Amino acid sequence: MAVREVTLSVPMEGADHNKRFVITRMSAFEADRWGRHCLQAALQCGADLTDITPEDGLAGLAAAGIGLFAAMESERMDSLLERLMRCVSVQPDPANPVLRRPLHESDIEEIPTVGWLQKEAFALHVDFFRGVGLLFSPPAQAGGEKDSPPPGA
């Protein structure tokens, strides 16, 4: 099976509008290692991650969400986000989508673009766990929450 990747164009207005980036998912082993390192960094900084341990790897990271990085020390957060951003490459010529090169800081001119790319790269690596998690959650196993109001109520 091929490594999953997505090609995205910056949707926000500004200097980066319509710039094209390709995000390639890490190997399963690297993604799991990265996920465990993220959880470990957050736990060591006192994040409240009840029932999540570093051994949970990428699945635990998906459960915690991208806000997990806010609990980390700056140096560890920067290091882990930098590792995540290694998955991003640039398509400098939209007419030639085969041409790609690694992301360089000079490729991005707007601060919101950085956060958007981080969010998209994070999602590529963990979103499939959220769907799987619903299959195993107690409400899903019990047929849904009984106390929940019907949609639109």
HUCORDA-V800918 format. One record per helix or strand. SS is the DSSP state (A for helix, B for strand). FROM is the first residue (numbers start at 1). TO is the last residue. If there is no record, write none. Layout:
<<SS & FROM & TO> <SS & FROM & TO>>
This chain:
<<B & 5 & 9> <B & 20 & 24> <A & 28 & 44> <A & 54 & 64> <A & 66 & 71> <A & 74 & 85> <B & 88 & 91> <B & 101 & 102> <A & 105 & 107> <A & 111 & 136> <A & 138 & 141>>
